[in-house]
Amino acid sequence: VQTLLQQMQDKFQTMSDQIIGRNILFLNELDDMSCRIDDLEKNIADLMTQAGVEELEGENKTPATNKS
């Protein structure tokens, strides 16, 4: 019985370690994705500025007027 309990404990510990390792990898991937999304949003905003598009009230976007 003692040997069986030890084997079960070892298997449980192995599974726990694997789950924790996968969660850490997943969180790192989420962090990387978040950084990429932030960079993409900044690049889009820069391109919109260069193209003369201004952002109004969140998601509504209209072309900027040229004052010549």
N, CA, C and O atoms as CSV, one atom per row, in Angstrom:
chain,resi,resn,atom,element,x,y,z
A,1,VAL,N,N,0.832,-1.189,0.000
A,1,VAL,CA,C,0.000,0.000,0.000
A,1,VAL,C,C,0.879,1.257,0.000
A,1,VAL,O,O,0.603,2.217,-0.719
A,2,GLN,N,N,1.922,1.238,0.800
A,2,GLN,CA,C,2.834,2.390,0.872
A,2,GLN,C,C,3.469,2.646,-0.497
A,2,GLN,O,O,3.562,3.797,-0.923
A,3,THR,N,N,3.900,1.608,-1.180
A,3,THR,CA,C,4.521,1.741,-2.500
A,3,THR,C,C,3.517,2.306,-3.498
A,3,THR,O,O,3.867,3.174,-4.298
A,4,LEU,N,N,2.301,1.836,-3.465
A,4,LEU,CA,C,1.258,2.323,-4.362
A,4,LEU,C,C,0.979,3.801,-4.122
A,4,LEU,O,O,0.849,4.572,-5.072
A,5,LEU,N,N,0.889,4.192,-2.867
A,5,LEU,CA,C,0.677,5.609,-2.538
A,5,LEU,C,C,1.846,6.480,-3.017
A,5,LEU,O,O,1.631,7.589,-3.507
A,6,GLN,N,N,3.062,5.989,-2.878
A,6,GLN,CA,C,4.234,6.734,-3.326
A,6,GLN,C,C,4.221,6.890,-4.841
A,6,GLN,O,O,4.542,7.958,-5.361
A,7,GLN,N,N,3.846,5.813,-5.556
A,7,GLN,CA,C,3.776,5.890,-7.018
A,7,GLN,C,C,2.711,6.899,-7.463
A,7,GLN,O,O,2.917,7.668,-8.402
A,8,MET,N,N,1.573,6.877,-6.767
A,8,MET,CA,C,0.511,7.831,-7.098
A,8,MET,C,C,0.969,9.262,-6.833
A,8,MET,O,O,0.692,10.160,-7.628
A,9,GLN,N,N,1.667,9.476,-5.725
A,9,GLN,CA,C,2.187,10.804,-5.395
A,9,GLN,C,C,3.193,11.264,-6.445
A,9,GLN,O,O,3.172,12.423,-6.858
A,10,ASP,N,N,4.063,10.373,-6.874
A,10,ASP,CA,C,5.048,10.712,-7.908
A,10,ASP,C,C,4.370,11.087,-9.220
A,10,ASP,O,O,4.760,12.057,-9.870
A,11,LYS,N,N,3.361,10.323,-9.608
A,11,LYS,CA,C,2.638,10.619,-10.848
A,11,LYS,C,C,1.901,11.950,-10.740
A,11,LYS,O,O,1.894,12.741,-11.683
A,12,PHE,N,N,1.284,12.190,-9.594
A,12,PHE,CA,C,0.588,13.450,-9.371
A,12,PHE,C,C,1.560,14.619,-9.446
A,12,PHE,O,O,1.250,15.641,-10.059
A,13,GLN,N,N,2.717,14.483,-8.837
A,13,GLN,CA,C,3.714,15.554,-8.856
A,13,GLN,C,C,4.195,15.819,-10.278
A,13,GLN,O,O,4.357,16.972,-10.677
A,14,THR,N,N,4.424,14.757,-11.040
A,14,THR,CA,C,4.856,14.900,-12.437
A,14,THR,C,C,3.797,15.643,-13.245
A,14,THR,O,O,4.113,16.552,-14.012
A,15,MET,N,N,2.546,15.248,-13.066
A,15,MET,CA,C,1.462,15.913,-13.795
A,15,MET,C,C,1.341,17.374,-13.382
A,15,MET,O,O,1.133,18.240,-14.232
A,16,SER,N,N,1.466,17.653,-12.114
A,16,SER,CA,C,1.393,19.035,-11.620
A,16,SER,C,C,2.510,19.883,-12.215
A,16,SER,O,O,2.277,21.014,-12.642
A,17,ASP,N,N,3.715,19.341,-12.243
A,17,ASP,CA,C,4.852,20.056,-12.816
A,17,ASP,C,C,4.628,20.343,-14.297
A,17,ASP,O,O,4.959,21.427,-14.778
A,18,GLN,N,N,4.065,19.373,-15.024
A,18,GLN,CA,C,3.796,19.573,-16.445
A,18,GLN,C,C,2.752,20.662,-16.656
A,18,GLN,O,O,2.896,21.501,-17.546
A,19,ILE,N,N,1.707,20.651,-15.844
A,19,ILE,CA,C,0.656,21.667,-15.969
A,19,ILE,C,C,1.219,23.052,-15.674
A,19,ILE,O,O,0.942,24.005,-16.403
A,20,ILE,N,N,1.997,23.164,-14.626
A,20,ILE,CA,C,2.592,24.456,-14.273
A,20,ILE,C,C,3.520,24.930,-15.388
A,20,ILE,O,O,3.510,26.107,-15.747
A,21,GLY,N,N,4.317,24.024,-15.932
A,21,GLY,CA,C,5.213,24.378,-17.031
A,21,GLY,C,C,4.456,24.860,-18.251
A,21,GLY,O,O,4.859,25.833,-18.889
A,22,ARG,N,N,3.370,24.195,-18.580
A,22,ARG,CA,C,2.553,24.609,-19.729
A,22,ARG,C,C,1.914,25.958,-19.476
A,22,ARG,O,O,1.840,26.787,-20.382
A,23,ASN,N,N,1.446,26.192,-18.242
A,23,ASN,CA,C,0.841,27.483,-17.922
A,23,ASN,C,C,1.847,28.617,-18.045
A,23,ASN,O,O,1.516,29.702,-18.523
A,24,ILE,N,N,3.072,28.362,-17.612
A,24,ILE,CA,C,4.114,29.389,-17.723
A,24,ILE,C,C,4.388,29.695,-19.190
A,24,ILE,O,O,4.505,30.862,-19.563
A,25,LEU,N,N,4.494,28.665,-20.026
A,25,LEU,CA,C,4.704,28.885,-21.457
A,25,LEU,C,C,3.541,29.641,-22.070
A,25,LEU,O,O,3.747,30.545,-22.880
A,26,PHE,N,N,2.318,29.282,-21.692
A,26,PHE,CA,C,1.129,29.940,-22.211
A,26,PHE,C,C,1.118,31.417,-21.822
A,26,PHE,O,O,0.810,32.275,-22.649
A,27,LEU,N,N,1.455,31.716,-20.565
A,27,LEU,CA,C,1.475,33.106,-20.120
A,27,LEU,C,C,2.546,33.905,-20.852
A,27,LEU,O,O,2.335,35.073,-21.180
A,28,ASN,N,N,3.696,33.281,-21.110
A,28,ASN,CA,C,4.744,33.960,-21.875
A,28,ASN,C,C,4.279,34.253,-23.290
A,28,ASN,O,O,4.552,35.326,-23.828
A,29,GLU,N,N,3.568,33.292,-23.902
A,29,GLU,CA,C,3.055,33.496,-25.250
A,29,GLU,C,C,2.011,34.605,-25.265
A,29,GLU,O,O,1.975,35.407,-26.198
A,30,LEU,N,N,1.159,34.660,-24.241
A,30,LEU,CA,C,0.168,35.731,-24.157
A,30,LEU,C,C,0.845,37.092,-24.016
A,30,LEU,O,O,0.421,38.069,-24.633
A,31,ASP,N,N,1.886,37.152,-23.212
A,31,ASP,CA,C,2.616,38.406,-23.028
A,31,ASP,C,C,3.250,38.852,-24.340
A,31,ASP,O,O,3.190,40.030,-24.693
A,32,ASP,N,N,3.858,37.912,-25.063
A,32,ASP,CA,C,4.452,38.233,-26.359
A,32,ASP,C,C,3.389,38.717,-27.338
A,32,ASP,O,O,3.615,39.674,-28.079
A,33,MET,N,N,2.232,38.060,-27.345
A,33,MET,CA,C,1.159,38.448,-28.245
A,33,MET,C,C,0.649,39.839,-27.891
A,33,MET,O,O,0.358,40.639,-28.781
A,34,SER,N,N,0.540,40.129,-26.615
A,34,SER,CA,C,0.097,41.441,-26.174
A,34,SER,C,C,1.057,42.532,-26.652
A,34,SER,O,O,0.626,43.594,-27.101
A,35,CYS,N,N,2.339,42.266,-26.554
A,35,CYS,CA,C,3.341,43.237,-27.026
A,35,CYS,C,C,3.232,43.434,-28.534
A,35,CYS,O,O,3.353,44.557,-29.023
A,36,ARG,N,N,3.005,42.361,-29.266
A,36,ARG,CA,C,2.868,42.459,-30.717
A,36,ARG,C,C,1.633,43.260,-31.094
A,36,ARG,O,O,1.670,44.060,-32.029
A,37,ILE,N,N,0.533,43.047,-30.368
A,37,ILE,CA,C,-0.694,43.799,-30.637
A,37,ILE,C,C,-0.471,45.277,-30.348
A,37,ILE,O,O,-0.909,46.131,-31.119
A,38,ASP,N,N,0.203,45.586,-29.248
A,38,ASP,CA,C,0.510,46.978,-28.922
A,38,ASP,C,C,1.343,47.624,-30.025
A,38,ASP,O,O,1.076,48.755,-30.429
A,39,ASP,N,N,2.356,46.897,-30.511
A,39,ASP,CA,C,3.193,47.417,-31.597
A,39,ASP,C,C,2.383,47.621,-32.869
A,39,ASP,O,O,2.558,48.618,-33.569
A,40,LEU,N,N,1.500,46.681,-33.167
A,40,LEU,CA,C,0.663,46.791,-34.354
A,40,LEU,C,C,-0.263,48.001,-34.256
A,40,LEU,O,O,-0.416,48.742,-35.227
A,41,GLU,N,N,-0.879,48.206,-33.098
A,41,GLU,CA,C,-1.747,49.365,-32.908
A,41,GLU,C,C,-0.975,50.667,-33.079
A,41,GLU,O,O,-1.476,51.615,-33.685
A,42,LYS,N,N,0.237,50.715,-32.549
A,42,LYS,CA,C,1.063,51.920,-32.694
A,42,LYS,C,C,1.418,52.150,-34.161
A,42,LYS,O,O,1.358,53.278,-34.648
A,43,ASN,N,N,1.788,51.079,-34.863
A,43,ASN,CA,C,2.135,51.212,-36.281
A,43,ASN,C,C,0.940,51.670,-37.103
A,43,ASN,O,O,1.091,52.486,-38.012
A,44,ILE,N,N,-0.244,51.155,-36.795
A,44,ILE,CA,C,-1.448,51.581,-37.509
A,44,ILE,C,C,-1.724,53.056,-37.237
A,44,ILE,O,O,-2.050,53.806,-38.157
A,45,ALA,N,N,-1.595,53.470,-35.991
A,45,ALA,CA,C,-1.806,54.877,-35.650
A,45,ALA,C,C,-0.802,55.761,-36.379
A,45,ALA,O,O,-1.165,56.829,-36.871
A,46,ASP,N,N,0.452,55.331,-36.455
A,46,ASP,CA,C,1.472,56.102,-37.178
A,46,ASP,C,C,1.142,56.201,-38.663
A,46,ASP,O,O,1.286,57.263,-39.268
A,47,LEU,N,N,0.697,55.088,-39.247
A,47,LEU,CA,C,0.330,55.101,-40.663
A,47,LEU,C,C,-0.875,56.002,-40.911
A,47,LEU,O,O,-0.926,56.715,-41.913
A,48,MET,N,N,-1.844,55.970,-40.000
A,48,MET,CA,C,-3.017,56.832,-40.145
A,48,MET,C,C,-2.612,58.297,-40.069
A,48,MET,O,O,-3.130,59.126,-40.817
A,49,THR,N,N,-1.699,58.616,-39.178
A,49,THR,CA,C,-1.218,59.984,-39.056
A,49,THR,C,C,-0.516,60.415,-40.339
A,49,THR,O,O,-0.734,61.520,-40.834
A,50,GLN,N,N,0.322,59.541,-40.868
A,50,GLN,CA,C,1.032,59.851,-42.110
A,50,GLN,C,C,0.070,60.006,-43.280
A,50,GLN,O,O,0.325,60.789,-44.195
A,51,ALA,N,N,-1.038,59.262,-43.256
A,51,ALA,CA,C,-2.010,59.319,-44.348
A,51,ALA,C,C,-2.985,60.477,-44.177
A,51,ALA,O,O,-3.807,60.724,-45.059
A,52,GLY,N,N,-2.905,61.186,-43.060
A,52,GLY,CA,C,-3.785,62.321,-42.832
A,52,GLY,C,C,-5.144,61.932,-42.295
A,52,GLY,O,O,-6.130,62.629,-42.534
A,53,VAL,N,N,-5.209,60.837,-41.581
A,53,VAL,CA,C,-6.469,60.393,-40.979
A,53,VAL,C,C,-6.393,60.683,-39.492
A,53,VAL,O,O,-5.413,60.348,-38.826
A,54,GLU,N,N,-7.463,61.322,-38.974
A,54,GLU,CA,C,-7.504,61.623,-37.555
A,54,GLU,C,C,-8.512,60.716,-36.875
A,54,GLU,O,O,-9.519,60.340,-37.476
A,55,GLU,N,N,-8.251,60.367,-35.636
A,55,GLU,CA,C,-9.170,59.529,-34.874
A,55,GLU,C,C,-10.111,60.437,-34.092
A,55,GLU,O,O,-9.671,61.340,-33.381
A,56,LEU,N,N,-11.415,60.186,-34.231
A,56,LEU,CA,C,-12.416,60.952,-33.495
A,56,LEU,C,C,-13.309,60.002,-32.716
A,56,LEU,O,O,-13.790,59.010,-33.263
A,57,GLU,N,N,-13.532,60.296,-31.450
A,57,GLU,CA,C,-14.419,59.533,-30.592
A,57,GLU,C,C,-14.188,58.029,-30.674
A,57,GLU,O,O,-15.092,57.290,-31.062
A,58,GLY,N,N,-13.043,57.584,-30.330
A,58,GLY,CA,C,-12.755,56.153,-30.267
A,58,GLY,C,C,-12.577,55.516,-31.622
A,58,GLY,O,O,-11.529,55.681,-32.247
A,59,GLU,N,N,-13.587,54.784,-32.098
A,59,GLU,CA,C,-13.459,54.000,-33.319
A,59,GLU,C,C,-13.857,54.758,-34.581
A,59,GLU,O,O,-13.550,54.294,-35.679
A,60,ASN,N,N,-14.527,55.905,-34.471
A,60,ASN,CA,C,-14.944,56.655,-35.657
A,60,ASN,C,C,-13.762,57.400,-36.232
A,60,ASN,O,O,-13.113,58.178,-35.533
A,61,LYS,N,N,-13.481,57.170,-37.494
A,61,LYS,CA,C,-12.322,57.791,-38.125
A,61,LYS,C,C,-12.774,58.500,-39.390
A,61,LYS,O,O,-13.551,57.965,-40.181
A,62,THR,N,N,-12.270,59.715,-39.562
A,62,THR,CA,C,-12.598,60.496,-40.753
A,62,THR,C,C,-11.326,61.082,-41.330
A,62,THR,O,O,-10.358,61.302,-40.602
A,63,PRO,N,N,-11.316,61.337,-42.634
A,63,PRO,CA,C,-10.123,61.949,-43.229
A,63,PRO,C,C,-9.915,63.352,-42.682
A,63,PRO,O,O,-10.869,64.081,-42.409
A,64,ALA,N,N,-8.671,63.707,-42.532
A,64,ALA,CA,C,-8.344,65.062,-42.075
A,64,ALA,C,C,-8.561,66.028,-43.221
A,64,ALA,O,O,-8.379,65.677,-44.387
A,65,THR,N,N,-8.948,67.237,-42.887
A,65,THR,CA,C,-9.139,68.254,-43.933
A,65,THR,C,C,-7.850,69.000,-44.163
A,65,THR,O,O,-7.133,69.339,-43.221
A,66,ASN,N,N,-7.558,69.254,-45.429
A,66,ASN,CA,C,-6.365,70.015,-45.779
A,66,ASN,C,C,-6.694,71.484,-45.745
A,66,ASN,O,O,-7.654,71.913,-46.385
A,67,LYS,N,N,-5.927,72.266,-45.018
A,67,LYS,CA,C,-6.135,73.706,-44.933
A,67,LYS,C,C,-5.022,74.405,-45.700
A,67,LYS,O,O,-3.998,74.783,-45.129
A,68,SER,N,N,-5.238,74.572,-47.010
A,68,SER,CA,C,-4.227,75.210,-47.844
A,68,SER,C,C,-4.716,76.543,-48.312
A,68,SER,O,O,-4.005,77.244,-49.032
